[in-house]
């Protein structure tokens, strides 16, 4: 049933997904609503949500990125995020700090966020929670599941007994995982994928394009392909290191985005992604650094 021009509503027993009519690609996303007998919890109000459509009692933010808090200003209720993310929800400037931008990149990203999302300076009332925190909604519980890697405090939420596992930006897209923040980690991302793989649920919900996947078998197939993107990036990087390369050459070569993509945060994401992979490969003895600070494959 269409409830607004900007999203469509689909029920999964006690969970409703407000699916983006824009397809869920950045800067848009799919908002999740959990209906209990005593309270209602909203997860990640997106840019498509321009009002509180459910009378929420609480809002949980999976991580402090602008597309996940875009609709938060429309909710006059308790707001939560993981302890490692709540600072970015409380302050837009702290959110920007997490991207590791140069001054020029920061100015451009700040302007883009203002133009696209019209965010407030922050939500200082937001409260921090940890892994395993339970929202008791009456006959339904929603448990926070820490899934770091994308960001340091990135979280999913497991709704029981419904069997709906919201996995946020482990989004199963062909584009693959994103881990370009200061607090990102490739190893943590792989561990979080493994943790999701072990959870038996009926439905798995993502913030971006894929929306909802039904059944653990299908989820695991898509997780395998999704995880494979990480390994292909490393293979491409090792192929590129056929001779010593500077970091800026690797950034220009691009491991994440296609060459035609031009957005103010692209170089920052590519730079951080390259650094993380170089560090990971060095730990395994697959890359080394020259005295001049260039990187090569031994």
PLY file of the C-alpha trace (Angstrom):
ply
format ascii 1.0
element vertex 298
property float x
property float y
property float z
element edge 297
property int vertex1
property int vertex2
end_header
0.00 0.00 0.00
1.38 3.40 -0.96
1.34 5.72 2.04
3.24 8.64 0.58
4.78 9.63 -2.71
8.25 9.13 -1.24
8.03 5.55 0.12
5.92 2.41 -0.07
4.92 0.34 2.94
5.48 -3.41 3.10
4.68 -5.52 6.18
6.73 -8.45 7.48
4.54 -9.43 10.40
5.40 -6.93 13.18
7.96 -5.11 11.02
7.16 -2.56 8.34
9.68 -1.44 5.74
9.17 2.04 4.33
10.86 1.30 1.02
12.31 4.19 -0.93
10.53 4.94 -4.17
13.95 6.12 -5.44
15.24 2.54 -5.35
17.15 2.97 -2.12
20.40 4.11 -3.70
22.37 6.83 -1.90
21.28 9.41 -0.79
18.03 7.49 -0.21
17.31 4.38 1.85
14.76 2.04 3.38
13.44 2.90 6.85
12.36 0.08 9.17
9.53 0.29 11.73
9.08 -2.28 14.52
5.55 -2.42 15.99
5.21 -3.81 19.51
2.12 -4.05 21.66
3.47 -1.31 23.96
5.87 0.75 21.83
7.05 1.43 18.28
10.71 1.66 17.25
11.97 3.30 14.06
15.33 2.36 12.54
17.27 4.81 10.34
14.72 7.40 9.15
15.83 8.16 5.61
15.62 11.15 3.31
12.33 9.75 2.01
10.75 10.12 5.47
9.61 13.74 5.74
7.38 13.24 8.81
6.81 10.73 11.62
4.33 8.36 9.97
3.93 5.98 12.92
4.03 7.95 16.18
7.38 6.46 17.17
8.37 5.96 20.80
12.08 5.66 19.97
14.48 5.86 17.04
17.65 3.79 16.69
20.36 4.95 14.28
22.55 2.15 12.92
25.51 4.49 12.39
26.28 8.17 12.05
26.10 8.79 8.31
24.01 11.57 6.87
21.71 9.30 4.83
20.76 7.37 7.98
19.83 10.43 10.04
18.28 12.42 7.21
14.73 12.09 8.55
15.60 12.20 12.24
14.58 15.83 12.65
10.95 14.80 12.11
10.90 12.61 15.26
10.27 14.20 18.65
11.17 11.15 20.71
14.10 9.28 22.32
17.04 8.79 19.96
19.73 6.11 20.24
22.96 4.98 18.56
25.90 2.80 19.50
28.40 4.39 21.90
30.93 4.70 19.07
28.40 6.44 16.80
26.37 8.62 19.12
28.86 11.51 18.92
28.21 11.81 15.18
24.45 11.81 15.79
24.81 14.50 18.44
27.00 16.72 16.25
27.23 17.12 12.48
30.80 18.32 12.88
31.76 15.10 14.69
30.06 13.16 11.90
32.25 15.00 9.37
35.35 14.30 11.47
34.72 10.60 10.93
35.32 10.88 7.20
38.99 11.90 7.49
38.67 14.64 4.90
41.16 17.26 3.81
39.98 20.84 4.49
38.97 21.24 0.84
37.09 17.92 0.81
35.39 18.73 4.10
34.09 22.06 2.80
32.73 20.39 -0.33
31.12 17.49 1.57
29.65 19.87 4.15
28.07 21.90 1.35
26.75 18.78 -0.37
25.24 17.49 2.87
23.57 20.86 3.40
22.15 20.94 -0.12
20.94 17.33 -0.15
19.96 16.59 3.44
19.34 19.95 5.14
20.60 18.44 8.38
20.38 20.21 11.71
23.67 20.85 13.60
22.96 17.64 15.51
20.80 15.89 18.09
22.59 16.40 21.42
19.91 14.45 23.29
20.84 11.19 21.55
21.81 8.37 23.92
24.54 5.74 23.50
23.83 2.01 23.73
25.99 -1.09 23.36
25.95 -4.48 21.72
23.07 -6.54 23.12
20.96 -3.57 24.20
17.30 -4.63 24.11
14.36 -2.41 23.20
11.39 -4.05 24.94
8.36 -3.14 22.84
5.89 -5.37 24.68
5.40 -8.63 22.84
8.39 -7.85 20.60
12.06 -7.23 21.38
14.59 -5.44 19.19
18.20 -6.29 20.09
21.18 -4.22 19.00
23.85 -6.28 17.21
27.23 -4.58 16.85
28.49 -5.08 13.27
31.60 -2.89 12.92
33.67 -2.46 9.80
31.63 -0.01 7.76
32.09 2.30 10.73
33.43 1.59 14.21
29.97 1.43 15.79
27.82 0.22 12.89
24.94 -1.91 14.20
22.13 -4.12 13.09
18.92 -4.86 15.01
17.39 -8.33 15.48
13.62 -8.34 15.97
12.23 -11.36 17.80
10.15 -13.50 17.73
9.38 -12.02 14.30
12.70 -13.20 12.89
13.58 -9.95 11.11
17.28 -8.98 11.14
18.01 -5.43 10.00
21.64 -5.37 8.83
21.75 -1.71 7.74
24.73 -1.01 5.46
25.81 -4.59 5.06
23.58 -3.94 2.10
24.35 -6.89 -0.20
24.73 -4.66 -3.27
26.91 -5.55 -6.26
28.85 -2.37 -5.48
30.12 -4.11 -2.36
31.13 -3.10 1.16
32.12 0.45 2.02
34.83 1.04 4.63
36.28 4.46 3.91
35.87 6.14 7.30
38.49 6.88 9.94
36.95 4.15 12.11
36.46 1.61 9.34
38.19 -1.78 9.28
38.39 -4.49 6.62
38.99 -7.21 9.21
36.06 -6.00 11.33
33.86 -5.95 8.23
34.75 -9.55 7.42
34.04 -10.54 11.03
30.66 -8.78 10.90
29.75 -10.57 7.69
30.60 -13.83 9.45
28.42 -12.85 12.41
25.45 -12.05 10.16
25.94 -15.36 8.37
25.42 -17.23 11.65
22.10 -15.59 12.52
19.07 -17.63 11.54
16.26 -15.25 10.62
13.22 -15.28 8.39
13.95 -11.91 6.82
17.06 -9.75 6.49
16.56 -6.05 5.83
19.09 -3.64 4.31
19.07 0.14 4.18
20.03 0.43 0.54
18.91 -1.10 -2.73
18.33 -4.77 -1.90
15.69 -4.04 0.70
14.58 -7.35 2.20
16.01 -10.82 1.58
13.94 -13.82 2.67
15.58 -16.88 4.18
19.04 -17.70 5.51
20.04 -19.70 2.43
19.49 -16.77 0.08
21.11 -14.40 2.55
24.25 -16.53 2.72
24.51 -16.74 -1.06
24.33 -12.98 -1.32
26.76 -12.50 1.56
29.28 -14.71 -0.25
29.08 -12.55 -3.37
29.15 -9.37 -1.29
32.24 -10.48 0.65
33.87 -11.45 -2.63
34.06 -7.77 -3.60
36.52 -7.18 -0.75
38.81 -9.93 -2.01
38.59 -8.76 -5.62
39.67 -5.28 -4.55
42.73 -6.77 -2.89
43.51 -8.80 -6.01
43.26 -5.68 -8.17
45.51 -3.77 -5.77
48.14 -6.52 -5.84
48.03 -6.56 -9.64
48.55 -2.79 -9.68
51.59 -3.10 -7.40
53.66 -4.70 -10.17
56.08 -1.86 -9.49
56.39 0.62 -6.60
53.35 2.92 -6.46
52.64 6.07 -4.48
49.42 6.27 -2.46
48.08 9.00 -4.74
48.59 6.70 -7.74
46.55 3.99 -6.03
43.84 6.52 -5.19
43.72 7.63 -8.82
43.64 3.99 -9.98
40.53 3.47 -7.81
39.58 0.35 -5.92
36.00 1.34 -5.09
34.48 3.80 -7.57
34.51 3.77 -11.35
36.67 6.47 -12.95
33.71 8.55 -14.16
32.22 8.97 -10.65
32.84 12.50 -9.37
31.69 13.34 -5.85
33.51 15.37 -3.20
34.11 12.39 -0.89
35.36 9.93 -3.53
39.09 10.61 -3.08
38.78 10.39 0.70
37.03 7.01 0.45
39.59 5.73 -2.06
42.48 6.95 0.10
41.23 5.34 3.29
40.26 2.11 1.48
43.70 1.85 -0.08
45.39 2.46 3.27
43.32 -0.22 4.98
44.05 -2.81 2.30
47.74 -1.94 2.23
47.96 -2.37 6.01
46.05 -5.66 5.87
48.17 -7.04 3.03
51.38 -5.94 4.75
50.38 -7.90 7.86
50.16 -10.98 5.64
53.49 -10.23 3.95
51.87 -9.52 0.58
52.94 -5.87 0.30
55.92 -3.87 1.47
57.03 -0.24 1.57
60.17 1.24 0.06
62.39 3.79 1.80
60.73 6.40 -0.40
57.30 5.51 0.99
55.97 3.76 -2.10
54.20 0.41 -2.00
55.03 -2.75 -3.92
54.38 -6.46 -4.08
57.47 -8.38 -2.82
0 1
1 2
2 3
3 4
4 5
5 6
6 7
7 8
8 9
9 10
10 11
11 12
12 13
13 14
14 15
15 16
16 17
17 18
18 19
19 20
20 21
21 22
22 23
23 24
24 25
25 26
26 27
27 28
28 29
29 30
30 31
31 32
32 33
33 34
34 35
35 36
36 37
37 38
38 39
39 40
40 41
41 42
42 43
43 44
44 45
45 46
46 47
47 48
48 49
49 50
50 51
51 52
52 53
53 54
54 55
55 56
56 57
57 58
58 59
59 60
60 61
61 62
62 63
63 64
64 65
65 66
66 67
67 68
68 69
69 70
70 71
71 72
72 73
73 74
74 75
75 76
76 77
77 78
78 79
79 80
80 81
81 82
82 83
83 84
84 85
85 86
86 87
87 88
88 89
89 90
90 91
91 92
92 93
93 94
94 95
95 96
96 97
97 98
98 99
99 100
100 101
101 102
102 103
103 104
104 105
105 106
106 107
107 108
108 109
109 110
110 111
111 112
112 113
113 114
114 115
115 116
116 117
117 118
118 119
119 120
120 121
121 122
122 123
123 124
124 125
125 126
126 127
127 128
128 129
129 130
130 131
131 132
132 133
133 134
134 135
135 136
136 137
137 138
138 139
139 140
140 141
141 142
142 143
143 144
144 145
145 146
146 147
147 148
148 149
149 150
150 151
151 152
152 153
153 154
154 155
155 156
156 157
157 158
158 159
159 160
160 161
161 162
162 163
163 164
164 165
165 166
166 167
167 168
168 169
169 170
170 171
171 172
172 173
173 174
174 175
175 176
176 177
177 178
178 179
179 180
180 181
181 182
182 183
183 184
184 185
185 186
186 187
187 188
188 189
189 190
190 191
191 192
192 193
193 194
194 195
195 196
196 197
197 198
198 199
199 200
200 201
201 202
202 203
203 204
204 205
205 206
206 207
207 208
208 209
209 210
210 211
211 212
212 213
213 214
214 215
215 216
216 217
217 218
218 219
219 220
220 221
221 222
222 223
223 224
224 225
225 226
226 227
227 228
228 229
229 230
230 231
231 232
232 233
233 234
234 235
235 236
236 237
237 238
238 239
239 240
240 241
241 242
242 243
243 244
244 245
245 246
246 247
247 248
248 249
249 250
250 251
251 252
252 253
253 254
254 255
255 256
256 257
257 258
258 259
259 260
260 261
261 262
262 263
263 264
264 265
265 266
266 267
267 268
268 269
269 270
270 271
271 272
272 273
273 274
274 275
275 276
276 277
277 278
278 279
279 280
280 281
281 282
282 283
283 284
284 285
285 286
286 287
287 288
288 289
289 290
290 291
291 292
292 293
293 294
294 295
295 296
296 297
